[in-house]
Amino acid sequence: MVCPHMATKPSGKKKVSATKLSAPPSQRFECRDCPARCCRLPWSIRFSGEEAQRYLSDPWVRERAGREGAQVIERGVLPMREKDRRLECVFLDEDMLCSLQKRFGHSYIPRACQAFPFGFIHDEENAVVAQLSRLCPSIRDNYGEPVDKQLKDKLRQKGEPERMSKAMATLKGMILSQPQYIRVARHWEEQLAAGASPAAVLARLYDWMYAFEGALPHGSERAADAAVQAALERAHASEVEPLSPRPSPSFHARVLFAYLLGNLCYPSRVRQAHRVEQAPARLQALRSFGNKAAWMLGRGTVDMLFVPRPFKLQRVRAVERFLSAEEGALVSEYLRLVVQRRNIFIQPRHLLAGVLDLSLATVVISRFARCRAAAEERTRVTPDDVREGIGVAELLLLSHANVSEQGRLMKNLRWLLLTNRERFRHVLATEA
């Protein structure tokens, strides 16, 4: 099926060979019952230079985009405008359908739009694994047609799948080959499937990773398989310290919320480089700073994307934590899926950063779900709150966000948490 915001009929693309196409069993997708969410996000939708030239060469496209919009297209990004306190693509019509699609056909729109919410990656067995974004309501709520019938068309639209990194590094600089680091990742999957609170599991995995890396031989650039096996056995035998909940967010958790969730609050969420018709910069910058200050203090009223109405941050304290409850299983299931789909292993980096990614996602999902409950003056989250929080984690951390493009503050925060056990645990304990 093709998005009504975008497509009517798929067109031919260069074929991508694959030995096997894989997606979660029983997963469904159909683009309906959604107010063009993929066209109305505070996120840049990128396309190729060839696509940019095609759009800029058409007089109708240039007129629709306007002078500012054409300049954004030159940079290989779809231009966005503010409407009803949120961003939307300049080519989105009042009927929530894509004007490019309606005028020129499905093959004309950016390939990223054609394929959304599908992405693809070659896993360690060279199967092509579908990356299905939970930001999409159909994927999140699992309605529509079975995705296995749609995979080939979506793969053609998306193009060549990404590939996993051939190696990852320990914090001390030892290189682990892909088969070696996948053995570690399978342990993560097993632990996340065990049924405990995801916060407790991730705190345990952080210590387990330090024990594993510490057991590897020093002075070697690359690890031998026998050394990896011995280090795994040593790590399995290491002691586990329980994670105790914090009564209030740690300083670094508040920085995380201010940077990520604060950027989803109005007007921060519309202050983007690809926006046209910018409002007065000083006023918006001041109000955006006010958003971040509110998150740091845990006080004040914010207007947050995907939350039904503005709410007071103080109300979040009254919402019960849920990661150790039944709703926490939804988070564990999602984190296990993230590991299985392998896209956190695309960039060569420290292997422990994968555990950090899962941990930051857990904290963001929990805090967002509690905010959504607070906005409706509830003291307990619902599964829908958690699923919407998972979509936010997809947007901010695990699917659509590119770690290499994050600002200096976020990069420094990540490194600090990666190398400081106490501060890492305090962030997790904020929502435990």
N, C-alpha and C positions, 0 to 999 in steps of 0.2 A: 504494500500500500504506500501511497505517496502523500506527503503533507498537503492538506487543502490550502495552507498558506503559500504553498510553493508549486506542487506538481500535478500534472494530469497523467502523463505517460512517460516512462523512462526512455531515454535515448541511448544509442549505442556508445560505449566507451571502450577504451583499450582493455582487452581482456587481461585479467590477472590470474595466473595459474596458481593452483593450490592443491595440495594432496588431500586436505580435509578442511571443512568449515565447521566450526564449533560454536555453540551458544548455550546458555543455561537451558536445561530441559524444561519444557512446558512454557517457556517465555513467549509472550505475545506482544504484538505491536500494531497499532493502527492510529493514524493521525486524525483525531477527532476530539470533540468536547474539551478543547484547550484554546484559550484566547491568544493564540500565536506566541506562546511562551518563548520559543526559540528565536523569535524575531524581536523580542522585547526584553533583552537581558543587558545588564551593565557589563558587557564583555565584548571584546573586539572579535569580529568574525573576519578571518583573514582569507585571502585568495591569492592565486598566482599572478605574476606579472603579465602573463599572457591573457588571463581573465581581465585584469585591470585595463589593458590596452583595448580589449574588445568592448568594454563598457564605455571607456572614454571616447571611442571612435563613433559612438552612436549619439546623434543630436538629441533624441528624446531622453536618453539616460542622463546626459549632461544637464538638460533643462530641468529634469525632475530632481536631480541631486543638487543643483545650484552650484555657485562658484566654490563655496566652502566644501560642499560635498564632493565636488570633483577633485579638490586638493586631497581630501581624505582617500578617495579611490586611488589616486596616484601612489599612495603609500601602501596599497594592497589591503585596505580594510574597508568594510562597509560603513558608510556614514550613518550616524544615529542622531535623532532629535529628541527633545524632551516633550512629552505629552502626558498630562495627568500625573505629574510628579514621578515619571519613570521614563526610561529611554525606549525608543523603538526605531527600527530600521526606516530610513527615509522612503523606502520603496514599499512599505506596508500600507495598504489602503484601509479605508474606514471599515470595510467588511472583514477585516483581519485576514485578507488574502494578499499574496505578493503580486505587485503590479508587474514586476519583471516576468514572473511566471505566466501571468495572464496575457501579456503582450507578446512574449517571445518564445514561450514554451519551457518545459522543465530542463532541457539541456543547456539553457542559457544562464541559469542562476548559478552562483558559486557551488563548486563541488561539495564544499562543507555543508551548504544548505541542502543540497540534494540528498546527502547521506545521513544527515542528523536524524535520529540520535545514535547512529551506528559509527563505530570506529573498528579498526582491525589491527591485530598484531600476530606475528609468527611466534608461537611458543617454543619451548625447548625441544619439542618433538616435531617441529616444523608444521604443525597444524595451525590454521588461521583461526584465531579466537576473536569472536565478536565482542567489542567493547560497547555495551548498551548503557547509555547514560540514564541514571535514575533521576536526572533533572527533568526528563520528559515524563509527563503524567501517565502516558500509556505504558511506558516501561515500568514506572514506579508502581502503578496499580494493576499491571499485568492484564490489560484488556486488548482485544483486537484479534488479528489473525496470527497463527503460529509464525515465529520469526524464521524458522528453518526454511520456509518457502520463499523468504525475502532476501536471504543472505547473499546469493549470487548477484542479484541486481544491485544491492547496496554496496557490495564490494566493488563492482564495476564503477559505480558512481564515486566512491571514495578514492579509488586508485590503489597504488601499491601499499600493502600493509607495512606497518612499522615492525622493527625487529628488536628483540631483547639485546641488551648489552652482552658482549662475550665474556665480560669479567666485572667483578665488583671488588672493592677494597675494604680491608679492615681499617680501624682508626689508626693503627700503627703502620699502615702502608703495605701490608701483605696482600697480594693479589689472589683472589679466588676465581677459578674458572666458572663458567656457566653451570656445568653439572654439579660443581661443589656448592655454589651458593643456592642452587635450587634444592639441594638436600636440606639446607638451613630453612628455606622458605616452606618446605613441606612440614617441618616441625611447627612453624607458625600456624599453618592451617590446622594441624592436629590440636594445638592448644586452643585456638579460637572456636573449634567445634566441641570443646569439652563441656560447655554449658555454664561456665563461671561468668562473673561480671567481666565485660571487655576491658574495663579499666584495670581490674586486678590481673587479668591475663597479660596485658601489655606491660604493666610494671614488672611482672615476672619475666617476660620475654626480654626486656631491657637488661635485667641482671643476667639472664641466661646468655645473651649475646656477649656481654662483657666477660663472662666466664669462658665462653667458647673462644673468643678472640685471645684471651689471656693464656689459654692452654695451647695455642698454636706455637710452634718453635720460633724463637727470636732470631733475627739476623738473616732470614730467608726472604727473598723477594716473592717467591711463589710457593704455595702450599702443596705438598704431596698428598695424594688421596689418603694414604695411611695416617698422615698427621691430622687431616681433617676428621677422619673417623675417630681417632683417639681424643681429639678436642671435643667432638660431639658427646662422647661418653663421659668426659670430665664435666661438661656443662650439665648433662642430665643429672649428675650426682650432686650438683651444687645446691646449697640451701636457699630457701625461698623466704623472703620477708614480706609479711602481709602489708597491704596498702591501707592506711587509715585515712578516712575522709577528712577534708579540711572544712571548717565551719564557714569560711569565706574564700573568695578567689585569691590565689597568690598574685603577687605583683606581675609575674610573667604571664599568667593566665589573663590578667586584665589587659596587658599589652596585646596579647593575641586577639582578644575580643575587640579591642579598639581598632586594631589594624584590619581584621577580616570582617567581623560583623558590623563594625562601625562604617565600613565602606559600602555596606548594603543599605544604610540608612540615608534618607533624604536630608540634605541635597548631595551628600558625598557620592551617592550612586549615579548621579547624572553629571558629575564633574570628570568627564573622560576626554582623552585627547581626540577621539574620533567623533565627538559630538559637534554638530553644527548649531548655529544661532546661540552661542554661549551667552548666558546671563552675566551681569556684572561680576567680574572675577573676585574682587575683594570681599563683597558681601557673601558670596557662596563659600569662599575660602574660610571666612570667619565662622559661618554656620557649620561648615564641615568640621572645623576644629572643635566646635561645641559638641558635635556628635561624639568625637573621640574622647573628649574630656568627660562626657557623661558616662561612657563605657568604663573609663579608668576609675571614676568615682563610684560607679554603680548607682547613680542617681540621675534623675531627669527623664524627660519624655522623648522617645525616639519614634520615628516613622520608618519601619523596616520592611524591606522587600519580602513578599510571600507571607507576611503577617497581616491579618485582616484589618487592623486599625492601629493607630499610634497607642503606645502604652508606656507606663512608668516602669523604669528599670527596677525600682525598689520592689515591685510586685513579684519579680522572679524569685526572690528569696523564699516566698511562701509556697512555691511550687516544689513538690517532692522530687528528690532525685530518683532516677529510675534504672540506672545501669545494672544494679543488682536485682532488679525486679523482672517481671515477665517481658516488658518492653525492651529491656537490655538485650534480649536474644535477637531482636531485629538488627541491632547494631553489630553483634557478633557475626551474624549470618552475612551481613553486608561486607564486613571487613574480610571475612574468609573469601568472599567472592572477589574482592579487590586483589587479594594475593593470587587467586586462581587465574584471573584474567591477565596478569603479568605486566600490566602497563607501568607499574611502579619500578620495573626493572629495565626501562628503556634507556635511561641515561646512566653511563658509568659513574659511580659515586660510591660513598661509603655504604656498606650493606645495612648498617644500623639505622641509616636514614629511612629505610623502609618501615622499621618499627616506629620511628618518630612520625612519619606520615600518617600511619594508622592511628597513632595516639592523638595527634592534633585533630584528625578527623573525628575521633570519638568525642573529644571535648567540645568541638564545634557543634556536632550533631546534638549532643545533650543540652548545651546552653541554648541553641536555637529552639529546640523542642519545648524547653521550659519557657522561653520567651513567648512562643506562640500560645501556650496555655495561659500565661500571665495576661496576654492581651485580651483573652476571653474570660478573665477572672476565674480561672479554674486552678485548683491546687494539685491536679494530677495531669500528666501528659496522656495523650491517646496514641495508638499506633499511627494515626494519620500525622500527628505532630512529628513523630520520629521519622516517618517516611519523607516528610518534607524537609526535615533536617538532613537526611541522607542526600537529598537533591542539592542542598546548599553545600555540603561537603564535596560533592562532585564538582560543583561550580568553582569553589574556592581553592580546593586542595588536590583532588585526586584524579580528575579527568580533564576538565577544560583549562585549568590553570597550568601555566608552564613555570616550573620552579626557577628556571634560568632567568625569567622575566620579573621575578619578585623583587621588590625594592630592598635597599640596603638594610633597613630596620628588620625586615622579615628574615633576611639571610643571616643577620647577626643573631637574631633570636633563635633561629633553628640551630645554629652552631653551638650556642650557649647551652641549649637543652640537650643537644646531642652529646656534649662532653661533660655535663654537670648532672650527676645522678639525682642529687637532692632537689634541684630546681625542676628537673623533668618530672619527678614523682609529685612535687607540689602542684604542678599543672594538672596532672592526671587526678590527683586527690581533690581538686577543685570540684569535679563532677562525680567523684566516686560515691 
